[in-house]
Amino acid sequence: MKSLKSTYRRDLALFTAINFVVFWVIILSPVDLNTWQDVYKTVTLKDGVFLSLSPIATIILGLFSATAKARLVYWHYNYPLPGSRAFTVHMKTDHRIDPKTLEKKWGPLPTNPEDQNRLWYRIYKDVERDIRVQESHRDWLFSRDLAAYSVFFLIVFVPSAVGSNANWRVTLIYVIITIVQYLILIIAARTYGNRFVCNVLAIESQSDFDLK
């Protein structure tokens, strides 16, 4: 059976490559973007080596742990996984979830972040084969990885762009684009992470409820 990560690995590599290319075209080798021929002519051996680093960067970023990526998404060092707030925060925001039903099956719902994540994960294992859970799980993993990668590009590329000899207006535009990309992906990852947590609890507590 295919792992969820394997379904979007190519998309991550493409996302990484696009960020490398944008940085190269705008900052390292600025050209007239009205013609692709101009872009092609500017490729040098140095540029080729630089662009070849994108798949290597993808591999390196893939070594980040799930906890490390969640920290980058939620900005919590301790207990950053979304399941750590499953019952004290996320459950209260979703009308589909029936807390009483969950308590009948799993006992008193915890408030400690570590215990919340532990119980939520047990519930997840109970419903993980549900296609709705699988889809929301994939959405969370993919958006989380994209957000984590965007943080990497923000940290590495923005200082490099500011310290380059590129036109300051071009540099400013690039920095703004990189920051906006980061903010959008962080928001998306948090949304999908919270939805994943809620879908698991909703399906467990309302087995006959049709989630939209």
C-alpha positions in Angstrom: 0.0 0.0 0.0 1.3 3.4 -0.9 2.3 5.8 1.9 0.5 9.2 1.9 3.8 11.0 1.5 4.6 9.1 -1.7 1.4 10.6 -3.3 2.8 14.1 -3.1 6.6 13.6 -3.2 6.8 14.8 -6.8 4.7 17.9 -6.0 7.2 18.8 -3.2 10.1 18.4 -5.5 8.3 20.6 -8.1 7.6 23.2 -5.4 11.3 23.2 -4.4 12.5 23.5 -8.0 10.1 26.4 -8.7 11.4 28.3 -5.7 15.0 27.7 -6.8 14.2 28.8 -10.3 12.4 32.0 -9.2 15.3 32.9 -7.0 17.8 32.2 -9.8 15.9 34.1 -12.5 15.0 37.2 -10.3 18.1 37.5 -8.1 21.1 35.6 -9.5 20.5 36.0 -13.2 18.0 38.8 -13.9 16.8 38.8 -17.5 14.0 40.0 -19.7 11.3 37.6 -18.8 9.3 38.5 -22.0 11.2 35.8 -23.9 12.1 32.3 -22.7 15.0 32.4 -25.1 16.7 35.1 -23.0 16.3 32.8 -19.9 17.8 29.9 -21.8 20.8 31.9 -23.0 21.7 33.0 -19.5 22.2 29.5 -18.2 25.8 28.9 -17.2 27.6 26.0 -15.6 27.3 27.8 -12.3 23.6 28.2 -12.7 23.2 24.6 -13.7 24.9 23.5 -10.6 22.8 25.8 -8.5 19.5 24.5 -10.0 20.7 20.9 -9.5 20.7 21.5 -5.8 16.8 21.6 -5.7 16.3 17.9 -5.5 19.1 17.7 -2.8 17.3 20.4 -0.8 14.1 18.3 -1.1 15.8 15.3 0.4 17.4 17.3 3.2 14.1 19.0 4.1 12.4 15.6 4.1 14.7 14.6 7.0 12.9 17.1 9.3 10.8 15.3 11.9 7.0 15.6 12.0 7.4 17.5 15.3 9.9 19.9 13.8 7.6 20.6 10.9 4.6 21.1 13.2 6.6 23.6 15.2 7.2 25.6 12.1 3.5 25.6 11.3 1.9 26.2 14.7 4.8 28.2 16.3 4.6 26.1 19.5 7.8 24.5 20.7 6.2 22.3 23.3 3.4 20.0 22.0 3.1 21.5 18.5 1.1 18.6 17.0 -2.6 19.6 16.3 -3.8 16.6 18.3 -2.4 18.2 21.4 -5.3 20.6 21.4 -7.9 18.2 20.1 -10.4 18.3 23.0 -9.7 21.7 24.6 -9.7 23.7 21.4 -10.6 22.0 18.1 -13.5 19.9 19.4 -15.3 23.0 20.6 -15.1 24.6 17.1 -16.9 21.8 15.3 -20.6 21.2 15.8 -20.3 17.7 14.2 -18.5 16.4 17.2 -20.4 14.9 20.1 -18.3 15.1 23.2 -20.7 12.9 25.2 -20.4 10.0 22.8 -16.6 10.3 22.9 -16.6 10.3 26.7 -18.9 7.2 26.7 -16.4 5.3 24.6 -13.1 6.7 25.7 -13.7 7.9 29.2 -13.1 11.5 30.5 -11.5 13.6 27.8 -8.0 14.9 28.9 -6.9 18.5 29.1 -3.2 17.9 29.3 -1.6 18.5 25.8 0.4 15.3 25.8 -2.6 13.2 26.9 -4.8 14.9 24.4 -2.5 14.0 21.5 -2.1 10.4 22.8 -5.9 9.8 23.1 -6.6 11.6 19.8 -4.0 9.3 18.1 -5.8 6.2 19.5 -9.1 7.5 18.1 -7.4 8.2 14.8 -6.1 4.6 14.6 -9.7 3.5 15.1 -11.0 5.3 12.0 -7.8 5.7 9.9 -9.2 3.5 7.1 -12.1 5.9 6.4 -11.5 7.6 3.1 -12.4 11.0 4.6 -9.8 10.6 7.2 -7.2 9.5 4.7 -8.0 12.5 2.5 -7.8 15.0 5.3 -4.6 13.3 6.6 -3.0 13.7 3.2 -4.1 17.4 3.0 -2.5 18.0 6.4 0.8 16.3 5.6 1.1 18.0 2.2 0.3 21.5 3.4 2.5 21.0 6.5 5.5 20.0 4.3 4.9 22.9 1.9 4.7 25.3 4.9 7.9 23.9 6.4 9.7 24.2 3.0 8.5 27.8 2.7 10.1 28.6 6.0 13.4 27.2 4.7 13.2 29.3 1.6 12.4 32.4 3.7 15.4 31.8 5.9 17.9 30.9 3.1 16.8 32.9 0.1 15.6 36.2 1.6 19.0 37.1 3.3 20.8 36.0 0.1 18.5 38.2 -2.0 19.1 41.2 0.3 22.8 40.7 0.2 22.9 40.3 -3.6 23.7 42.9 -6.2 20.2 42.8 -7.6 18.1 45.9 -8.1 16.6 46.9 -4.8 13.1 47.1 -6.3 13.4 43.6 -7.7 14.8 42.4 -4.4 11.9 44.0 -2.5 9.3 42.3 -4.8 11.0 38.9 -4.3 11.1 39.3 -0.5 7.4 40.2 -0.5 6.5 37.2 -2.7 8.5 34.9 -0.4 6.9 36.2 2.7 3.4 36.1 1.3 4.0 32.5 0.1 5.1 31.6 3.7 2.1 33.2 5.3 -0.4 31.6 2.9 1.1 28.2 3.4 1.2 28.5 7.2 -2.5 29.5 7.3 -3.4 26.6 4.9 -1.4 24.1 6.9 -3.1 25.1 10.2 -6.5 24.9 8.6 -5.9 21.5 7.2 -4.3 20.3 10.4 -7.2 21.5 12.5 -9.7 20.0 10.0 -7.9 16.6 10.1 -8.2 16.5 13.9 -11.9 17.5 13.8 -12.7 15.0 11.1 -11.3 12.1 13.1 -13.3 13.1 16.2 -16.5 13.8 14.1 -16.4 10.4 12.4 -15.7 8.6 15.6 -18.6 10.4 17.4 -21.1 10.5 14.6 -20.5 7.4 12.5 -23.7 8.0 10.5 -23.0 11.6 9.9 -22.1 12.5 6.3 -19.1 14.9 6.4 -18.9 17.5 3.7 
